[in-house]
Amino acid sequence: MGKNKKAFVSDAGGNKIVHPADFQRKKAKTKLIEKRKKDRKENYEASMLTKAPELIENEIREYKEMEAAGKLTKWKKDRMSREIAFYDRLKDQVGENQQKRDERNKNNSLHVDFDELKIHRKASIYYDPVKNPYGAPPTGQMLMSDVAYVLRAMGLTIYGSEEKLIKEQVEKVDGMGKPVTFQTVQNWVEEHRDTYVKSYGDAYSAVGTLCHEGIIGDKTAVIQVAQLRHLVSEVGDKIKAETVDKILKGGDMPGTNSIKGETCTLDEFLVFLQK
């Protein structure tokens, strides 16, 4: 038998045309391809709108670093181009969605920012792309890099130059490069607390220097709240600007102890910190 040939029929003029059944199959196939393409686009957009802007920008940065190193495959290069194109178009909406999520979660003490964890996940020694994609430490322990943040949250004054010594003291208990248990941190606090509780004079001198240098105020010891907010939200532990405003207004008990107006004296600020 000969090979199967595409069925043709002739029109009224005797010209060959594709068989109607083949035409319908081709039309249905084209329609299905277009539908799948549209679905992929919508799903990709929906996924991007659920991500934090910092996470998307970090992914794009990683692709560009791989491209500069000559390690970017064609598949990843296409993905990078698509991610850049979609993000450029949806950037404003992505930012708005993130603000809405922040508003919903800011008063939720149980909320975990997994997008933020993803940004730093590969820096963790516990990171595994399958078993531990967030690089989280074992339960009841924390990363060595988090120790200084925890101690500051407990009310201790830790200078950047003091962090290295503290880490060395803590590492002696649980081992070099290993996670730190909460009990180890608690024991360290009980032993060294007094060293890192600064006096009023120390605080006055430190904040006064920031004023004198024009960083948060002026030489007359008047603090500019806008400059203070910028410093705290951009340097060091980087508290969000809206959180700084909430703290200055009295936190969850506004009016009981707060900084009113856009300026305050150095003494007023220290009294505020004491309370």
C-alpha positions, 0 to 999 in steps of 0.5 A: 500500500502507498503512503497515506496522503493528506486528503484533498477535495476540489472546490467548484473551480476544480482547485484542490483545498484541504479536507474540512475535517483536517481544517477543523483539527488544525484550527482546534490545535491552533486554538489550544496552543493559544489558550495554553500560551494565555494560561501560562502568561496569566499564571506567571503574572499571578505568581509574580504579584504574590512575591515581594519586590526585593525577592524578584529583584534579587532573582534578576540580580542572580541571573545577571551575575550568572550571565556576567560569569558566562554560566547562564544557560539559554533556558535561564537567559529566556527566563531572565528576559521574561522576568525583567519584561514582566516586572517592568510592566507589573512593578507598581502593582507588585509594590502595592500588593506588598504594601497591602500584605505588610498592612495585614501582617504588621500586627500579627505576631505569628507572621513569618516573612518567608519572602525575606527568608528566601532572599538570605536563604543561601547564606545559611549553612542549613540551606538545601534547595529541597529539604530546607529551601528557607535555610532555617536553623533547627528548632530552638536554635538561631543562626550566629548572625542573628545573635546581635539582633536578639541581644539588642531586642532584649534591650542591650546596647551592642556596638558594631565593634563589639559583635565579633567578641560576643560571637567568639564568646558564644561560639565557645559553648556550641562550637564554631559555625554551629547554631546557637541554642536559646539557653546559650544566649540566655546564659551569656546574657546573665553573665554579661548583661551589666557590661552592655547596659549603658549609663545615661551619660553614655547614651547622652554622649552617643546621641549628642555626637550624632546631633553635633555631627549633623546626622540626626540634628544640630549643634544646639542638641535639637533632634530632627525626627525626619533625620532620625527616622532616616538613620534608623531605617537605613543603617544598622538593623534597619527598622522600617520607617513606619515602625519608627513612627509608631514607636515615637508615637508611643507604640500600642499605647499612644499618648502615654510616652511619645515624641510630638512634633518634628523636633525634640531636645536631646534630653526629651529624647533620652527621657523617652528612651528610658520609659 
